[in-house]
Amino acid sequence: MRDLWLVGFLFVAIYYSFRRPYIGVAAWTWIALIAPANWAFGFSTSFRLNLTIVVVTAFSYLFVMKSKEFRLNGMGFWVLMFGFWTLISTMFNLNSDPGWVWGYWNQFIKTLLLFVFIILTVTKRLHIDTLIWAIVFAISAYAGMEALKFVLSGGGHQITGRAGVIADRNDLAVAINMCIPLVIYLLQVTQNRHLKIALWILLLLNIVSVVGTSSRGGFIGLAVLAIAFWLKSRHKLLLGVLGLMLLPILYQSTPEDWRERQATIATAAEEDSSFIGRLWAWKISTLIAIDHPATGGGFRAVTEPNIWHYYAPDTPDFSPLATPPIPEYIKPKAAHNIYFQVLGDHGFVGLFIFLMFLGLALLHNINNAQFGKQHDVMWFRQLAGALTLSMVGFGITGANVSLAYFDLLYAVLGIIAVMSLRRREFLVPAHSPIYAGAEQKRALHNG
């Protein structure tokens, strides 16, 4: 049955992607995040869903889309420069299997291609909202389903990713935290009462799902988001009092093993073998960059056994934070930190470029929010604020995961770039059946 649903989705997606390239980009994003082929068990697992949608979207852009224009701002330049620098680091990679590194680079270029196509095809508010709905359907909807299992099992169900790049529970927690602000944005712009209720339920389930992953980084990210929303609220006193009353009750309602895991945050450096393993990976990533400051070691260099064992003897006293010697039987560990991940993979130059476009993304969001406020374009201001929180969530919880090349990050960056490049065009009210009245719906239908 799943195979039949997947085939049906493919034909529908092909049809609408060819008619409207922005729909193709939305389908592309959804497939990249949720990896639907991994949910099936029969003949459809061999389908190249994403490749098919990419090709159809490209043809639609070339032959259907009338006005073609490629704009690039400073942030977009640095994103593409990062792609170029990963090519350089891949050419000089230290892996014993260079072909594997080139395959990883090929996957990342597809992610950057998504960023480029968002800039090319997303030109209206309706296009942006369609893309955001696709992201929410991919991440938040899955998180909602998992949260229901968590609640019904009394906290016994361990929430983790099912497929795609969010298979790990820590990665899933980061993705959910990035999507929570987008769900709130949809709540703010949606006027349909039933849809609004559904979004409220989805928001609550997403919060529960972060708790259900038992991810300490995810919990910290959720706390940061809560504080940020509280600071932006006009009802700080009321929400603060409610929070102080409800948080102890909610905390005691969580499973005991979850409370025990969160309690180890303060003592992780001394007692948690998982955290110590990450410290080893961070040190080795830094040592790789010191020896190869321009190019690093190539994608996932720290997980290469020869590189890991070469630098392992130097780790105990390296950096101000001492760690135990790495036993020989310990297998190489992933960086579990976006910053050290990029540092080890692409050197200090790659990390500089990475930080440049992350910083510019936040700067663009601040400017976009100010623009929306000055011109009284409320949805633009609300979306800029949501994307800022999404980026902050990624930047903070990214210190706990290896997600520097995450499709969702570059989709968000694409939306930010479009908003910055087309500010003036968004001053004209958009028509969308999601939040429009009857008159606007007729206008949409007619034009």
Number of C-alpha atoms within 10 A of each C-alpha: 9 14 17 13 11 19 17 11 14 17 12 11 22 21 15 17 26 22 19 18 28 29 24 29 29 27 28 23 26 24 20 22 22 22 18 21 23 13 16 16 12 12 11 19 15 11 13 10 23 20 13 15 27 22 15 22 29 19 16 21 23 13 11 14 16 9 9 10 10 9 13 17 13 13 24 22 13 20 22 19 16 22 20 14 19 25 19 17 23 25 15 16 23 24 21 13 10 16 11 12 21 17 13 15 20 12 13 18 18 16 21 20 16 23 26 21 21 28 25 22 26 24 19 18 19 16 22 22 21 19 26 23 17 22 27 22 18 21 25 29 18 19 29 22 15 25 27 17 17 21 15 11 11 12 21 13 16 17 25 22 21 18 15 16 19 22 13 16 21 27 25 27 34 28 29 31 30 31 27 24 24 26 22 18 20 24 18 15 17 17 15 14 9 10 14 16 12 11 18 16 12 23 24 13 22 28 20 20 30 29 25 28 26 23 24 21 22 31 22 16 25 23 14 18 20 11 13 13 16 16 11 10 12 10 10 13 11 10 13 13 10 11 13 10 11 11 11 10 10 10 12 10 12 15 15 11 12 17 15 11 14 17 12 14 15 9 10 15 18 11 12 13 11 11 17 17 22 19 22 27 26 24 26 30 31 24 22 27 25 15 12 20 18 18 28 32 29 29 27 22 28 32 18 19 15 15 19 22 18 11 17 20 15 14 21 16 13 15 10 6 11 13 18 11 13 19 10 9 6 11 14 20 20 21 31 23 23 23 25 26 28 32 31 32 30 36 29 21 17 28 23 16 22 22 14 16 21 19 13 19 24 21 14 21 24 17 15 22 22 17 20 21 15 11 12 12 17 16 19 22 21 22 27 27 23 24 24 23 24 23 24 20 26 26 19 17 29 24 17 23 25 20 25 19 18 18 21 24 19 20 25 22 25 26 24 25 25 23 25 20 16 14 14 11 13 16 14 11 12 15 20 18 16 16 16 18 13 10 10 16 16 13 12 14 11 7 7
